[in-house]
Structure formats: C-alpha cells, structure tokens
Amino acid sequence: MMDHLKQKRVRVGLAIAGAFTAAALIGIGGYWLGANQDNAGVRQSTGEREVLYWYDPMVPDQHFDAPGRSPFMDMDLVPRYADEDGGQAGVRIDASVAQNLGVRLATVERAPLSRSVTAAGVIAFNDRQVAIVQARASGFVERSYGRAIGDVVAAGTPIVDIRVPEWTAAQAEYLALRSAGGDLAAAARRRLLMLGMPEALVARVERDGAPRPITTVTAPIAGAITQLDIRAGMTVMQGAPLASINGISPVWLVVSLAQADAGAVRPGARVVARTTAYPGERFAGRIESVLPAADPATRTVEVRIALANSDGRLRPGMTADAEIADSGSDAALIIPAEAAIQTGRRTVVIVADENGRYVPTEVELGRRAGNRIEVRQGLSEGQRVVASGQFLIDSEASLTGALERLQGAQAPQQSGDGSHQASGRVTAIGDNTITIAHGPVASIQWPGMTMAFQLQRPDMARGLRVGDEVRFRFREVEQGYLIEAIAKTETRR
C-alpha cells in the first residue's frame, strides 16, 4: 500500500515538471519568433537598404544590433547602411531632393579669361601740355586784349602788349650801326637776341628801319588759360609769369583702382570711357601711366588715361566711367564665381560626383572676369561643381560640418596611440576641467558641440581665458575624456 502511494506521487511530480518545461519552451519559442518579427519589421522599415548596425554618433565604435536609445548620450541610434561610405567627406543627396533644393551644377572648363575692370574717374588737364608765359624784359603793360581765365586760345593768339624801354634803345643802336655793316653791326644784332627779343621782332625792326618799343606776347600752344596775372598799365619785371595755358587735347581721365584690380592694368592698354554728359557715346583712349605708389589713405592706385579731345567736349572736372580691358587672355580653368564659398581661412567649392555625393573641396582662386573666376589649384577639367543651392545642402550634416570634415579628411587627426585632435573655443574653465565649443572630430566622427573635458594636469589651463581659440589632443578614459595637451592658436579678441 505504501509503495503504491509513493509511485503515484513520483508520477505526479514528473507530470508537473514536464508541464513547466513545455511552458518554458513555448515561451522561448515565442520570444524568438517575436524577435525575428521585430527585426524583420525594422529591416522592412528601413527599405531595401541593408543595415549593418546601429550606432551612437558620439560613440561610433560601439555597435548595436537593433534601433533604440543610446545608453551613453540618451539619443536615438543611427543606422549604418552597407552602401554607405562612412569615411568619405561630404553628404549624399537624392536627385529629386537636390532638384527641390534648387541645386544647379556647372562644369569646370578650360577657356580664355579676358578680364575687364570698370572704374569711375575725373577728367583733368593733361599736365604734360602746360605752357608758362613770362616777361622776357622789364616793362609796362600797354594792352591785355581782354583775356580772362578759362578762355580757350589758339597757338599764336596775342596775350599782352608790353612796352620795353631797354629794347627801344638797343634797337636804335643796331639800326645806326647796320648801315655801316661789318662786325659791329653783327654784334649789335646778336645783342638784341641776347636781350630776349624774338627773332620775328628783330626781323620786323630790320624791315621797317625803325625801333619797335612795344612787343606782343603770344600763346605758345593752343589751350585754355588757367592763370592770368596781367592788367593794363601795370609794371612787369623780367621773368615774371604772365599767364599759364593748358592743352585740352588729349585730356586725362584719372581713375583710382583697388589693389585687387591694379594687376589688370598696364600702360598702353585700351580703354573705353563713357560720361553722363553724352549718353550712349564711347570715347576711346589708352592708359598713359600707372603711378608707382598707392595712396596711403585709400590704398588705391591712380591710373591716368589719355582721351582725344579735339572738339573740346570733354571738360576737366567731368566724371566718367572707364572700362579697362586686360590684354592677358591665357586659357585657364574657369568656374562660376558664385560657386566659390569664402570661409574666412580658405576657399571651398562643392564638387558633385556621379553617385549623388557632394564633397567640399578646397581650391585656390586666381583672376576674375565678370561672373567667372579662375581656379589655379584644387579642381580638374570636366568636374562638376555646385553653382547655386550649395548652402542648402544639409541632408546628413550642415555645410559647416561638411567643411570641417574636409579638414579632417585632408589631415587625419587620429594618432597612433589612440588619441584625437580637435580645435575650438574655450567657454568655461574649472579647477581641473575645461569646457570647449569644438568643431567636428573626424577621427571619431563627432559633430561640432560644446562639452567639458578633464585636464591631465591642473596647470594646463594656465594662461588660457574664456574666448581663446585652442587646439588640443584628448583620449577617452573611464571617467570621460581627458585632455593630454592644449595650446592657444589665436589671440583672444
């Protein structure tokens, strides 16, 4: 009887154990099926692109098998696809998205670059055509002919009549000796010329046989009277300036060019001038001279352009625009000027490849002609660059981040000992910590951000202040990130 009860209890225990085992197996199988269904759903949600793993952008070396929240920085995990090239700088944009962003591409081509510079200037008298009228002997003004400053006179026009007593006596002496001839007559004639009498006046005295006490001073060149110091009845001394005459053809168009445009001009270059006084008319000229020194106040270079003015319509004081053509037209690599992005320390263009990736590329620019600019280094013929919409390329990262990754790609920042290099601006300094707003770190795929670092030694922050630009080397430790070296790169503003 007792043996029978014991056997019955054993059978009941085995049945209960079998039931628990079956339940456990069913639970495990359900979990496995559910996990597979979840993974299948995730793979389906990501489309047909194969996901290699999920990762935290702040800790890219740690990989996860499923999406979710990062245990490190409490942010969503990011998928890494099999068809991505994670080590290449730049961003990938779908063609339809690029079209919606208004991205326009241009091809790098080799073509002649004829540069022209347009500058405003002022018309002035030609200082190479100036005549000073002086008194050759002391005397008295008999007649001024009513001349005034600003009058335009022709060559040979009378300016003033002057009575010269000294010349009258010398002429009478020469006429007395002239009838006798010989050396005395010749010496007396030479004396007249030495006293300053023009040859024409001596010939007239000889022809008339009588002294000419009044001599007429005429204009030596054609031009405008710019200075006049004579009045009827006044006494003039020998060598006194009577008038100044400036030629009016050609005139100068004086323009000031910025330093960036000064290299495009050279003496003899062709110039086309336009003035508002004569709309639609073009005045041809040539560069006469480029002054050797720049204006210390404006840092501009003065250029003098000679313009023909036979009809006298171009008057000094008028303003005019000059279009100066650069004769240098050698073939060069050309891109649209709008494609170049000035970042402050370098110039960058966005290059588009056949796979829809847009890569920032540093270039060196040269001459500019209108909306085209020369590329001396960084691009090759046939490449395509973004001519518009480059500031909207922000699919995976902002343009600034892409440019910073360019710097990291050109100069790898990870050293062989596992440390990383970065640069940024100091925002706070503690006892043994320092907070830095740093740019992207390419070696660990960090974006730009502001974060606190530990200092290996407290004295490393000596000499640093908030706002200083620094470059530093750091590594990951158990407590966070430790700065091993730091140095200031720019003077605090």
C-alpha positions as CSV (number, residue, x, y, z in Angstrom):
1,M,0.0,0.0,0.0
2,M,2.7,2.4,0.9
3,D,4.7,1.5,-2.2
4,H,1.8,2.2,-4.4
5,L,1.3,5.7,-2.9
6,K,5.0,6.6,-3.4
7,Q,4.9,5.6,-7.1
8,K,1.8,7.7,-7.6
9,R,3.5,10.8,-6.1
10,V,6.5,10.3,-8.4
11,R,4.3,10.2,-11.5
12,V,2.5,13.4,-10.5
13,G,5.8,15.2,-9.9
14,L,7.2,14.2,-13.3
15,A,4.0,15.4,-15.0
16,I,4.2,18.8,-13.3
17,A,7.9,19.1,-14.2
18,G,7.1,18.2,-17.8
19,A,4.4,20.9,-17.9
20,F,6.8,23.6,-16.7
21,T,9.4,22.5,-19.2
22,A,6.9,22.7,-22.1
23,A,5.7,26.1,-21.0
24,A,9.3,27.3,-20.9
25,L,10.0,26.0,-24.4
26,I,6.8,27.7,-25.7
27,G,7.9,31.0,-24.1
28,I,11.4,30.8,-25.6
29,G,10.0,30.0,-29.0
30,G,7.5,32.8,-28.8
31,Y,10.3,35.3,-27.9
32,W,12.5,34.0,-30.7
33,L,9.6,34.4,-33.2
34,G,8.8,37.8,-31.8
35,A,12.4,39.0,-32.1
36,N,12.6,37.8,-35.6
37,Q,9.4,39.5,-36.4
38,D,10.7,42.7,-34.8
39,N,14.0,42.6,-36.8
40,A,12.1,41.8,-39.9
41,G,9.9,44.8,-39.3
42,V,12.9,47.1,-38.7
43,R,14.6,45.8,-41.9
44,Q,11.3,46.4,-43.7
45,S,11.0,49.9,-42.2
46,T,14.4,50.9,-43.5
47,G,13.5,49.9,-47.0
48,E,15.6,47.5,-49.1
49,R,18.9,49.0,-48.0
50,E,20.8,46.6,-45.8
51,V,21.5,47.9,-42.3
52,L,24.9,46.8,-40.9
53,Y,24.4,48.1,-37.4
54,W,23.1,51.0,-35.3
55,Y,25.4,53.3,-33.5
56,D,25.6,56.4,-31.4
57,P,27.3,59.3,-33.3
58,M,29.0,60.3,-30.1
59,V,30.4,56.8,-29.6
60,P,30.7,55.4,-33.1
61,D,32.9,52.5,-32.1
62,Q,30.0,50.9,-30.1
63,H,27.6,48.9,-32.4
64,F,24.1,47.8,-31.7
65,D,22.0,45.1,-33.4
66,A,18.7,46.9,-33.1
67,P,17.5,50.6,-33.0
68,G,16.6,52.4,-29.9
69,R,18.1,55.0,-27.5
70,S,21.8,55.3,-26.8
71,P,22.8,54.3,-23.3
72,F,25.7,56.8,-23.5
73,M,24.2,60.1,-24.6
74,D,20.4,59.4,-24.4
75,M,19.9,60.0,-28.1
76,D,18.4,57.9,-31.0
77,L,20.7,55.4,-32.5
78,V,21.6,56.0,-36.2
79,P,21.7,53.2,-38.8
80,R,24.8,52.4,-40.8
81,Y,23.9,51.1,-44.2
82,A,26.0,48.7,-46.3
83,D,26.1,51.0,-49.3
84,E,27.4,54.0,-47.3
85,D,30.9,55.2,-47.5
86,G,31.3,56.5,-44.0
87,G,34.9,57.5,-44.3
88,Q,34.3,60.0,-47.2
89,A,33.7,63.6,-46.5
90,G,30.6,65.2,-47.9
91,V,26.9,64.3,-48.0
92,R,24.7,62.2,-50.2
93,I,21.5,63.7,-51.6
94,D,18.8,62.0,-53.7
95,A,18.4,63.5,-57.2
96,S,14.8,64.5,-56.5
97,V,15.8,66.2,-53.2
98,A,18.6,68.1,-55.0
99,Q,16.2,69.3,-57.6
100,N,13.8,70.5,-54.9
101,L,16.6,72.4,-53.2
102,G,17.4,74.2,-56.4
103,V,20.9,72.8,-56.8
104,R,22.4,73.8,-60.1
105,L,25.6,72.3,-61.4
106,A,28.3,73.8,-63.6
107,T,31.2,72.1,-65.4
108,V,34.8,73.1,-64.8
109,E,36.1,74.1,-68.2
110,R,39.3,75.5,-69.7
111,A,38.8,78.7,-71.6
112,P,40.5,82.1,-72.2
113,L,39.8,84.5,-69.4
114,S,39.7,88.1,-70.6
115,R,39.4,90.3,-67.5
116,S,38.0,93.8,-67.6
117,V,37.9,96.4,-64.8
118,T,35.3,99.2,-64.6
119,A,36.2,102.3,-62.5
120,A,34.9,105.8,-62.1
121,G,37.2,108.8,-62.6
122,V,37.5,112.5,-63.1
123,I,38.6,114.3,-66.3
124,A,41.6,116.6,-65.8
125,F,44.0,118.7,-67.8
126,N,47.0,116.9,-69.3
127,D,49.9,118.1,-67.1
128,R,52.3,117.2,-70.0
129,Q,50.9,120.1,-72.1
130,V,51.4,123.2,-70.0
131,A,52.9,126.4,-71.2
132,I,54.1,129.3,-68.9
133,V,54.1,132.8,-70.5
134,Q,56.8,135.1,-68.9
135,A,58.1,138.6,-69.4
136,R,61.5,138.5,-71.2
137,A,62.3,142.0,-70.0
138,S,61.1,144.7,-67.6
139,G,58.4,147.0,-69.0
140,F,54.9,148.3,-68.8
141,V,51.6,146.6,-70.0
142,E,50.1,148.6,-72.8
143,R,47.3,146.2,-73.7
144,S,45.8,143.0,-72.2
145,Y,43.4,142.1,-75.1
146,G,40.6,141.4,-72.6
147,R,41.7,137.9,-71.8
148,A,40.4,136.0,-68.8
149,I,41.0,132.7,-67.1
150,G,39.1,129.9,-68.9
151,D,39.5,131.4,-72.3
152,V,40.4,128.8,-75.0
153,V,43.1,130.3,-77.3
154,A,44.9,129.0,-80.4
155,A,48.6,128.9,-80.8
156,G,49.9,132.4,-81.7
157,T,47.0,134.3,-80.2
158,P,48.1,137.7,-78.7
159,I,48.0,137.7,-74.9
160,V,49.5,141.1,-73.9
161,D,51.4,144.1,-75.4
162,I,54.4,145.3,-73.3
163,R,56.5,148.5,-73.8
164,V,60.2,147.7,-73.1
165,P,62.4,150.9,-72.9
166,E,65.6,148.9,-72.8
167,W,64.8,147.2,-76.1
168,T,64.0,150.6,-77.8
169,A,67.5,151.9,-77.1
170,A,69.2,148.7,-78.3
171,Q,67.1,148.7,-81.5
172,A,68.1,152.3,-82.3
173,E,71.8,151.5,-81.7
174,Y,71.6,148.5,-84.1
175,L,69.9,150.5,-86.8
176,A,72.7,153.1,-86.6
177,L,75.4,150.5,-87.0
178,R,73.5,148.5,-89.6
179,S,74.2,150.9,-92.4
180,A,78.0,150.7,-91.7
181,G,77.9,146.9,-91.7
182,G,80.8,144.8,-90.5
183,D,81.4,143.2,-87.2
184,L,79.9,146.0,-85.2
185,A,76.5,145.6,-86.9
186,A,76.6,141.8,-86.4
187,A,77.5,142.3,-82.7
188,A,74.6,144.8,-82.3
189,R,72.1,142.3,-83.8
190,R,73.3,139.5,-81.5
191,R,72.8,141.8,-78.6
192,L,69.2,142.2,-79.5
193,L,68.6,138.5,-79.4
194,M,70.6,138.2,-76.1
195,L,68.2,140.8,-74.5
196,G,65.3,138.4,-75.2
197,M,63.8,139.8,-78.3
198,P,62.1,137.2,-80.5
199,E,63.7,136.7,-84.0
200,A,60.4,137.9,-85.6
201,L,60.7,141.2,-83.7
202,V,64.3,141.8,-84.9
203,A,63.3,141.0,-88.5
204,R,60.5,143.5,-88.3
205,V,62.8,146.2,-87.0
206,E,65.1,145.5,-89.9
207,R,62.2,145.6,-92.4
208,D,60.7,148.8,-91.0
209,G,64.0,150.5,-90.3
210,A,62.6,151.9,-87.1
211,P,62.6,150.8,-83.4
212,R,59.6,148.9,-82.1
213,P,59.1,149.9,-78.5
214,I,56.1,147.6,-78.0
215,T,56.3,143.9,-78.2
216,T,53.3,141.5,-78.4
217,V,53.5,138.3,-76.3
218,T,51.5,135.4,-77.9
219,A,50.3,132.0,-76.8
220,P,53.0,129.3,-77.5
221,I,50.4,126.5,-77.6
222,A,46.6,126.0,-78.1
223,G,44.6,125.5,-74.9
224,A,42.8,127.1,-72.0
225,I,44.2,129.9,-70.0
226,T,44.4,128.6,-66.4
227,Q,46.3,131.5,-64.9
228,L,46.5,135.2,-65.9
229,D,48.4,137.9,-63.9
230,I,48.3,141.0,-66.2
231,R,46.3,144.2,-66.1
232,A,46.6,147.2,-68.4
233,G,49.1,149.8,-67.1
234,M,50.9,147.5,-64.6
235,T,54.7,147.2,-64.4
236,V,56.2,143.8,-65.0
237,M,59.7,142.6,-64.2
238,Q,61.9,140.4,-66.2
239,G,60.9,136.7,-65.7
240,A,57.5,137.5,-64.1
241,P,54.8,134.9,-65.0
242,L,52.1,136.5,-67.1
243,A,49.8,133.5,-67.9
244,S,49.6,129.7,-67.9
245,I,48.0,127.7,-70.7
246,N,46.9,124.1,-70.5
247,G,46.4,122.0,-73.6
248,I,42.9,120.5,-74.0
249,S,43.7,117.5,-76.3
250,P,44.3,115.0,-75.2
251,V,42.9,115.2,-71.6
252,W,43.5,112.8,-68.7
253,L,40.8,110.6,-67.2
254,V,42.2,109.9,-63.7
255,V,40.8,106.8,-62.0
256,S,41.7,105.1,-58.7
257,L,41.8,101.3,-58.7
258,A,41.6,99.0,-55.7
259,Q,44.6,96.8,-55.1
260,A,42.8,93.7,-56.3
261,D,42.3,95.4,-59.7
262,A,45.7,97.1,-60.0
263,G,47.3,94.0,-61.5
264,A,44.9,94.0,-64.5
265,V,46.2,97.4,-65.9
266,R,49.3,98.3,-67.7
267,P,50.5,101.3,-69.8
268,G,49.2,101.1,-73.3
269,A,46.1,99.1,-72.6
270,R,42.9,100.0,-74.4
271,V,40.2,101.9,-72.5
272,V,36.6,102.8,-73.4
273,A,35.2,105.8,-71.4
274,R,31.6,106.9,-71.0
275,T,30.2,110.0,-69.5
276,T,26.7,111.1,-68.5
277,A,27.2,114.3,-70.4
278,Y,27.0,112.4,-73.7
279,P,24.8,109.4,-73.1
280,G,25.4,106.5,-75.5
281,E,28.7,107.8,-76.7
282,R,32.0,106.0,-76.2
283,F,35.4,107.7,-76.0
284,A,38.4,105.6,-76.9
285,G,41.7,106.0,-75.1
286,R,44.8,104.3,-73.8
287,I,46.5,104.1,-70.4
288,E,49.3,106.6,-70.4
289,S,50.7,105.8,-67.0
290,V,50.1,103.8,-63.8
291,L,51.5,105.7,-60.7
292,P,54.2,103.7,-58.9
293,A,52.8,104.2,-55.4
294,A,49.5,103.5,-53.8
295,D,47.5,106.2,-51.9
296,P,48.4,105.6,-48.2
297,A,44.9,106.7,-47.1
298,T,42.7,104.7,-49.5
299,R,45.2,102.0,-50.6
300,T,44.3,102.7,-54.2
301,V,46.4,103.0,-57.3
302,E,46.0,106.0,-59.6
303,V,45.8,105.4,-63.4
304,R,46.0,108.2,-66.0
305,I,44.1,107.6,-69.2
306,A,44.7,109.8,-72.3
307,L,41.5,110.6,-74.2
308,A,41.4,112.5,-77.5
309,N,39.5,115.8,-77.2
310,S,40.0,117.7,-80.5
311,D,36.5,119.2,-80.3
312,G,36.9,120.2,-76.6
313,R,33.7,118.5,-75.4
314,L,35.5,116.6,-72.6
315,R,35.9,119.3,-70.0
316,P,38.2,118.9,-66.9
317,G,36.1,118.3,-63.8
318,M,33.6,116.0,-65.5
319,T,33.2,112.4,-64.3
320,A,33.4,109.4,-66.5
321,D,33.4,105.6,-66.2
322,A,36.4,103.7,-67.7
323,E,36.2,100.1,-68.8
324,I,39.8,98.8,-68.9
325,A,40.4,95.5,-70.8
326,D,43.1,93.2,-69.6
327,S,45.2,92.0,-72.5
328,G,46.2,88.8,-70.8
329,S,43.7,86.1,-72.0
330,D,45.6,82.8,-71.5
331,A,43.4,79.7,-71.2
332,A,42.6,78.8,-67.6
333,L,40.3,76.5,-65.6
334,I,37.0,78.5,-65.2
335,I,34.1,78.1,-62.8
336,P,31.2,80.5,-62.0
337,A,32.2,83.0,-59.3
338,E,29.1,82.1,-57.3
339,A,30.3,78.5,-56.8
340,A,33.2,79.7,-54.6
341,I,32.5,79.8,-50.8
342,Q,34.7,82.1,-48.8
343,T,35.0,80.6,-45.3
344,G,37.5,83.1,-44.0
345,R,40.6,81.0,-43.8
346,R,40.2,79.2,-47.1
347,T,38.0,79.0,-50.3
348,V,35.8,75.9,-50.9
349,V,33.6,74.6,-53.7
350,I,31.1,71.8,-53.5
351,V,32.0,69.0,-56.1
352,A,29.3,66.7,-57.2
353,D,30.2,63.1,-58.3
354,E,28.3,60.5,-60.3
355,N,26.9,58.8,-57.1
356,G,25.0,61.8,-55.9
357,R,27.6,62.7,-53.2
358,Y,28.6,66.3,-52.7
359,V,32.1,66.8,-51.4
360,P,33.6,70.1,-50.2
361,T,36.9,70.7,-51.9
362,E,39.4,73.4,-51.1
363,V,40.6,75.5,-54.1
364,E,43.0,78.3,-54.9
365,L,41.4,81.1,-57.0
366,G,43.0,83.5,-59.4
367,R,41.8,86.2,-61.8
368,R,38.1,87.1,-62.0
369,A,36.3,88.3,-65.1
370,G,32.6,89.3,-64.5
371,N,30.8,86.2,-63.1
372,R,33.6,83.8,-64.0
373,I,36.7,83.1,-61.9
374,E,39.9,81.2,-62.4
375,V,40.8,78.1,-60.4
376,R,44.6,77.6,-60.1
377,Q,44.6,74.6,-57.8
378,G,42.1,72.0,-56.4
379,L,39.9,71.1,-59.5
380,S,40.4,69.5,-62.8
381,E,38.7,70.0,-66.2
382,G,35.4,68.2,-66.5
383,Q,34.4,68.1,-62.8
384,R,31.0,69.4,-61.8
385,V,30.6,71.9,-59.1
386,V,27.5,73.3,-57.3
387,A,26.8,76.8,-58.7
388,S,23.7,77.5,-56.7
389,G,22.0,75.9,-53.7
390,Q,25.2,74.9,-52.1
391,F,24.1,76.5,-48.8
392,L,21.0,74.3,-48.8
393,I,23.0,71.0,-49.0
394,D,22.2,69.7,-45.5
395,S,21.0,66.2,-45.9
396,E,23.1,64.4,-43.4
397,A,25.1,67.3,-41.9
398,S,25.2,71.0,-42.1
399,L,27.5,72.6,-44.6
400,T,29.8,73.8,-41.8
401,G,30.2,70.3,-40.5
402,A,31.0,69.0,-44.0
403,L,33.6,71.7,-44.4
404,E,35.2,70.8,-41.1
405,R,35.2,67.1,-42.1
406,L,37.1,68.2,-45.2
407,Q,39.8,69.5,-42.9
408,G,39.8,66.2,-41.1
409,A,40.0,64.2,-44.3
410,Q,42.9,66.2,-45.6
411,A,44.8,66.0,-42.3
412,P,43.8,62.9,-40.3
413,Q,43.5,63.8,-36.7
414,Q,43.9,60.4,-35.0
415,S,47.3,59.5,-33.8
416,G,48.7,56.0,-33.5
417,D,48.3,56.0,-29.7
418,G,44.5,56.2,-29.8
419,S,44.3,60.0,-29.1
420,H,42.3,62.5,-31.1
421,Q,43.0,66.1,-32.1
422,A,40.4,68.9,-32.3
423,S,40.2,72.7,-32.2
424,G,37.6,75.1,-30.7
425,R,36.9,78.0,-28.4
426,V,37.1,78.0,-24.6
427,T,33.7,78.7,-22.9
428,A,34.4,77.9,-19.3
429,I,37.4,76.9,-17.0
430,G,37.1,75.0,-13.8
431,D,39.6,73.6,-11.2
432,N,40.5,70.5,-13.2
433,T,38.1,70.8,-16.1
434,I,37.7,73.0,-19.2
435,T,34.6,73.4,-21.4
436,I,35.3,73.8,-25.2
437,A,33.0,74.5,-28.1
438,H,34.9,72.4,-30.6
439,G,34.3,71.6,-34.2
440,P,33.7,68.1,-35.7
441,V,36.3,65.4,-34.8
442,A,36.8,63.3,-38.0
443,S,38.8,60.6,-36.3
444,I,35.8,59.5,-34.2
445,Q,33.0,61.1,-36.4
446,W,31.9,63.6,-33.8
447,P,29.9,66.6,-34.8
448,G,30.7,70.0,-33.5
449,M,29.4,70.6,-30.0
450,T,30.2,72.1,-26.6
451,M,31.4,69.7,-23.9
452,A,33.5,69.5,-20.8
453,F,36.9,67.8,-20.7
454,Q,39.1,66.7,-17.8
455,L,42.6,68.1,-17.7
456,Q,45.6,65.8,-17.2
457,R,47.2,68.4,-15.0
458,P,45.5,71.5,-13.4
459,D,48.3,73.8,-14.7
460,M,47.5,73.1,-18.3
461,A,44.8,75.8,-18.2
462,R,47.4,78.4,-17.1
463,G,47.3,81.3,-19.5
464,L,44.0,80.4,-21.1
465,R,40.9,82.5,-20.8
466,V,37.3,82.2,-21.9
467,G,37.1,83.1,-25.6
468,D,40.6,81.8,-26.6
469,E,40.9,79.7,-29.7
470,V,42.7,76.5,-28.8
471,R,43.9,73.2,-30.4
472,F,44.0,70.2,-28.1
473,R,44.7,66.4,-28.0
474,F,42.5,64.1,-25.9
475,R,41.6,60.5,-25.3
476,E,38.7,58.6,-23.9
477,V,39.1,57.3,-20.3
478,E,36.8,55.6,-17.8
479,Q,35.6,58.9,-16.3
480,G,35.1,60.6,-19.7
481,Y,37.5,62.4,-22.0
482,L,41.0,63.6,-20.8
483,I,42.9,66.4,-22.5
484,E,46.6,65.5,-22.7
485,A,47.8,68.7,-24.5
486,I,46.3,72.1,-25.2
487,A,47.7,75.2,-26.8
488,K,46.2,78.6,-27.8
489,T,46.1,79.2,-31.5
490,E,44.7,82.7,-31.8
491,T,44.9,85.9,-29.7
492,R,41.7,86.5,-27.8
493,R,39.5,89.1,-29.4
